[in-house]
Amino acid sequence: MSATRVMFGALALMAYSALIAAEPAPSQWQEIELSLSGPADVQAISDLGLIIDDVAAGHVTAYARPEHLEALHKLGIAYTVVVEAGAPKDFSGYHDYVALTAELEQYAAEFASITRLISLGQSVEGRELWALLITGNPGEEEDEPEFKYVATMHGDEPVGTENCLRLIDYLLRGHGTDNRATALVESTAIWFVPHMNPDGNSNGSRSNAHDVDLNRDFPAYPTDFTQNYFDGGAISLEGREPEVQHVMAWALANSFVLSANTHTGSLVVNYPYDDDGVPSGVPAPTPDEELFQYLSLQYAMFNPPMYNSPEFENGITNGAAWYTISGGMQDWNYRFVSCFEVTLELSEIKKPSSTQLPQFWEENRESMLAYLEAVHIGARGLVTDRLTGAPLWAEVRVEGNAQPVFTDPDVGDYHRLLLPGEYRLQVRAPGYIPFEVEGVAVTEGPATRVDVGLSTGDLDGDGAVNAVDIQSVLESILSADPSGADVDGGGVTVTDLQTVVNLALRRPGPE
């Protein structure tokens, strides 16, 4: 984790210190149902400011405040109250904040060699947002993909917390004895945030202690940012809820490849985009539409009730095709930090009886493992300085696909999830000559390794691009011996010579 990235975490903490001490007000949101005649109704309800929670079988489930109910009355729109504002929630049998904290601390103590327990920061009411890392060498940055499960960002949807705790237990107790668990722990940095919204969970509410829906509070494209993190896009931490700022700072300080966040209220895997300027009911595909379908199926296909859904084909859906939301976490992760994320809806019932938790674990166990294992597909490698071997913070693109991924600057490793096929990779880093790799063959199974050494054009390491470097390229062309003079990946040709000449003369080179 680089010093630059850690700085963003510190800034996030400072930015809202005053908010943490604020006294929360009781939630005014109440759950209602409305009849649905078509997709336009969903958009109209959303435009009134209600929070859409589910769209199914001719009705909409939404959360409304008093002013929203008044607007519905004025428009003559009928609704049914499902859960009154402030109604008590029964979470008996689930882990509350105290029990969760104790269990995570016990795991961290018992399995200290493969875990690291940290707080991402505090909630509005001062509770810690715990994050547990499980990996073979938790004290070291390694060439391995980073993965995360984030649960209960809506405080009244706690099933994901319990499934995360069961998966944590399986991985820790299986390490060294169970081949599958051991392989995952030794090859992956696996993070869990079992309670993203500990205040909401403790208070039995969907929202946090400021009565804000955390899954509508992330920066939205293009309102809050138009470029990704690598290209200098606005980070937009200021003014957001403490829990959101903590999770954003954590994502910026790491290099997550694949992620999922858990909910209840429906039974489906929802993948991006949730919002791309189209109305509810209209698909909003990303540049990785087929890949997202594959990743979603890796979860849904092992969960029979989800996969056999009468509402969603094979238990998956594009977010906007279901209903649009603005400020969602999965779109921000994908667009801004290039982490592939989906939303897991685990139960039609928001808060099922705790007696059903073993059943939910059995239905989701293989799904959680298969989805986690998918972090290892595609292409991977190290991007380094060709002369020094130092890791670089670089962007890796696939020709014909607008979505980039970024290396971890601490190690230089990238992990580009891809389906089987042949690809051309394009790699760039500030101050270095862009490099292309043709014919990258991706097959089923572990990712294809493609390491890339980038050059500044200073081929002899004397600290300058000059006539000596130009001569080196020229000699390589004449002798057909690359010997490190292929600076752009196309073999040693006149393009390498022109690029080095341009750098020596400080003229713009090819992009």
Buried (B, 14 or more C-beta within 10 A) or exposed (E): BBEEBEEBBEBBBEBBEEBBEEEBEEBBBBBBBBEBEEBEBBBBBBEBEBBBBBBBEEBBBBBBBEEBBEBBEEEEBEBEEBBEBEBEBEBEEBBBBEEBBEBBEEBBEEBEEBBBBBEBBBBBBEBBBBBBBBBBEBEEBBBBBBBBBBBBBBBBBBBBBBBBBBBBEBBBBBBEEBEEBBEBBBBBBBBBBBBBBBBBBBBBBBBBBBBBBBBBBBBBBEEBBEEBBBEEBEBBBEEBBBBBBBBBBBBBBBBBBBBBBBBBBBBBBBBBBBBBEBBBBBBBBBBBBEBBBBBBBBBBBBBEBBBEBEBBEBBBBBBBBBBBBBBBBBBBBBBBBBBBBBBBBBBBEBBBEBEBBEEBBEBBBBBBBBBBBBBBBBBBBBBBBBBEEEBBBBBBBBEEBEBBBBBBBBBBBBBBBBBEEEBBBBBBBEEBBBBBBEEBEBEEEEBBEBBBBBBBBBBBEEEBBBEEBBEBBBEBBEEEEBEBBBBBBEBBBEBBBBBBBBBBEEEEBEE
